[in-house]
Structure formats: C-alpha cells, structure tokens
C-alpha cells in the first residue's frame, strides 16, 4: 500500500505540474474563453483522476448546456464531473484560497459563493444567468456541503432560479464511489471536519477506487422549488440503484491506475 501511495503521489504531482504548464503556454496566446477554460479543466481533471487511481463510469446522456445538479461527497467530485464533461462550477469561496486548487478553480472560471451572504448568492445567480447561453454546463452542488453519502441533504433552491427564469434545461446527476474490499462509501467521502491532506493520503492507498456518475433526463421546471425538490428526488433514486444498473446506457469510461 505504501508503494501504491508513493507512486500515485508522484503521478499526481506530475499531473498537476503538466496542467499548469499547459495553462501557462495557452495563456501566452491570449485570454481564455469560458469554453477553453472548461476544456482545460477537463484535461487537468482526467490527469488527476488517473494519478489518484480512480476509474470513472459515466451513464446517461451527458448534457451540453444548462444547469447540472449533483450530490456532493468529496473534493474528488469536481474531478469526476469535469472529467466527464467540459463545465464550470459554483463553489464555496473558501476553495478560492486553497493552495494550488484555488488557483486552478479560478483559472477554470469557477463562480465562488459566500454561503453566509445573501448578496453573494444574488451576485452568483446573476453570473449564472449570464453564462447559461454558453455551450458549457454550469454544475452546482445544492446541498451546500459534502456528506458521507448515507443521505442526500435538502437542495437549496436559490441558485436554480436563473435556469428556471430562462427556461434552460436542468439535469440531475448522481455521484457515488466504491472500492475493492467492501469498503463503505462513507470511508471514501470527505466530509465534516476531516483534514484535507490525511484524506488525500488515505485515498492514494485505496485499491481500485471507482466513481460512477449517472445523468438523468434534462428538464425545464416551472419554478425553483419544484426544480430543487424533483432533482433531489431523482438523485436519491439514481443513488439507490446498484452500480451499473441504471436504465440509461453507459456513455464512456475513464480508467484509473
């Protein structure tokens, strides 16, 4: 296990270095458009998933635009979702101050929200409205925090409003993790007050860690509360299915090492 951790740690460091080099070279040609940022993030996150040894299975039709709503289990959710599709994220403002990852999030065009500020929520809602016409989905974790996976917390409805008002499709997405050795999913999640680096070190040692990302059907909703309630119910339903047992066909898979 120690050898596996060390090997993956080196691979992770190399993947992070290469994505920064690519970004720097691309910026020499001029400012990056939102689509370019999303494509950069996708390539970077695929490298990160591979270095962490996380294989990814994607089921359902990947949305090309609109708002995507997902449950939240760990920091790895960002790499999982971005690997599956070019997208932009809405994230808590604390992420912007994280070493390296804050820089990467800012470079990818992430919208940061202060969860304690109504004014911040209104600003982010306006920013979402301004991006919904782009051919890049915006991904939101409406639980507001990561969990241990035992239940899906109530979806906060406020940031659904821009998509509802613009009659833009909203797509529910369910994330889950599993690994060899009958490890409970909660052992793979990052939640509560657990420190970041110890969790990363533990994750590096997990054998055959797998992520499954399942997309539901894209829908237009009449109001934000209905959107929040029904997407939460859809995510809960998709997570109750056994891995690989959704009715939608597998879109593609990304292998980890």
N, C-alpha and C positions, 0 to 999 in steps of 0.2 A: 504493500500500500504506500509506503514511504517513497519508493521508486516511482510509482504512478503519480503521486503528488508532485514530486520534483520535476518529472518530465513534463507534466501538464503546466506547471507554474512557468517553466521556461518557454513553453509553447505560447502561453497566454501573454507573457511579456513581449515575445516576438510579434504576436498578432497585433497587440496594442501599438507597438512601435511602427509597424508597417502601415497601419491605418492612419497614423499621424503623418508619416512621410507622404503617403498618397494625398492626404488632405492639403498638406503644405504645397506640394507640387501643383495640385489643381488650383489652388488659390493664386498661384503666380499668373494664371491665365485670366484672372478677374474674379469678381464676386460670384458666389454660387447661388443659383436659383433654388427655390424650395424643392423642386424635383431632384436637382443634383445633390442637395443635402440628404434627401431621403435615400437616394441610391448609394451614396457614400456610407450612410449608416447601415444599410442592408449588407453591404460587403464587409464592413467592420464587424457587425454582429455575427455574421456567418463564421468569420475567423475566430471570434470569441467563443462561440458555441463549440466549434471543433476543438479548440485548445482545452476547453473545460471537459471534453469528452461527452458532451450532451448530444444525443441524436434527436432529431425532430421529425415528427409525423404531423402532416397537415391534412385535415379533412374538410370537405365542403368547398364551396366556391369562394375564392379569395376576392374581397371587394376591391375595386379600383378607385373608389372615391367615397365621399360621405364620412360619416362618423362610425367608428368601430368601438364597441363597448365590451370590456373584458373584466373578468375577476382578477384579483391581484394576490399572488402568493410569494413573490420574491423579486429581487433585483434582476434575476435572470429572465423574468417575464419580458423585459424590454428587448433582450437579445433574441428571445424566442419569436416575438411578434415581428420585430424588424427583419429577422432572417426570412420570414415567410412572405413579407410584402414591403415595398418601399412605403414609409409612412412617417408622420410627425406625431409627437407625443405631447400630452399635457401631464406635467409632473409637479410635485410639491417643490416649493422654492428652495428647500434645503439641499436638493440634489445639485443645484447650480454651484454650490460651494464645495462639493466633494472633490478630492484630488483626482485628477485625470478625467473621471467620469462626468464631473461638472462641465469641464471644458468640452468634452465630447458631446454632451447633451446640448450645450449652447451652439456648438458648431452644426449640429443636426437640425437646428431650428425648433427645439423644444419650447413649448409655452409653459412658463412657470407660474404657479399659483400659490398665494399665501392663503392657506386654508382657514386662517382666523380672520381674514379681511373680506368683507363683502365687496369693497371697492375693487380689490384684486380679482375677485370672481367675475365682476362685471367687465373689467378690462380684458380678461381672458376670453370671456364669452364674445366680446366684440372681435377679438383677434381670431377666434374660431370662425365666426361669421365671415370674416374677410378671406379665409382660406378654403372655404367649403367648395368654391368653384374650381379649385385646382385638381389635377388628376392624381392626387396623393391623399389617401385617407388620413384622418386625424384619429388617433387612438387615445381613449380615455379609460382610466380605472376609477369608476364612480363609487367604489366602496370607500375611497379616501385613504386607505391604508392597506398594507398586506396582512394576510391572515394565515392560519395554519391549515386551511383547506377543509376543516370539518364542517363549515357552513359558509354560505355567501352572505356577506353583510348587505344591509339595505343600500340600494343605489341612490345616491344623491341626485336630484333631478335638475338642478340649476343649469348645468352645462349641456343638457340636452336641448335647451331652448333654441340656440342658433340653427340647429339642424331641423327642428320641428318647424320653426318660423319660415325657413327657406324651402320646406318640403323636400329635403335632401334625405336619401336613404340612410337608415341606421342599421348596423349589423351587430348582432351579439356574437361574442367569441368566448369559448371556454378553454381555460388552460389547466392542465394537470401534469403531474410528474410521477414517475415510478422508476424503480431501480431493481437490480438483481438482489436476491437475499431477503425478499419480503420486507423491505424497509418501508415503514409507514410514510405516507406522503408528508405528514407534518414534520418529519425529520429532514425533509428536503426543502422545506419552505424557510424563508427568512422573515420573521415577524416579531412583534413585541420589542423587547429591549436587547435582543441578542446583538452582540458586536459584529461588525461587518467582516473584518479580516478573519476571525476564527471560523465564521461560517464559510467564507471562501476556501479556507484551508481544508475544512471538512469536505466541501463539495468536490475539491480536486481529487479526493481519495475515493469517491463513490464509483463503484464498478457498474458500467453500463447504465448510466443515468439517461432516462428518456423523457422527453417532453412531448405532449400531444396538444395540438392547437386545433380546435374544431370551430368552424364558422357556421352560423345559422343563416337563414334567408334574410336578405336585405329588405327592410320595410320602411314605409313612411307612416309616421304616427300623428294622430290629431292633436296631441298635447304632450308636454314634457313629463307629466306624472304618469300617464299611460305608458309612455316610452320607457321610463325608468322601471315601472312595475313589470311590464311584459318582458323586457330584456333580462331583468334579473331572474324571472321565472324560466326563461329559455336557457340561460347559462346554468342554472341549477339542474334543469332537465338534462342538458348535454353532459354535465359532470356526473350524473347518476348512471349513465351508460357505461358498460365495460369498455376499456380501451380497445379501439379498433372496431366497435360495434355500432357506430353511428350509421344512419341510413345514407348519408352522403358519401360519394366516392372519395378515395384518397387523392389529393391533388399532387403532392410530391413529398419526398422526404429528404432531409439533410442529415447525413451521417456524422456521428462523432467518433472520437477515437478512444 
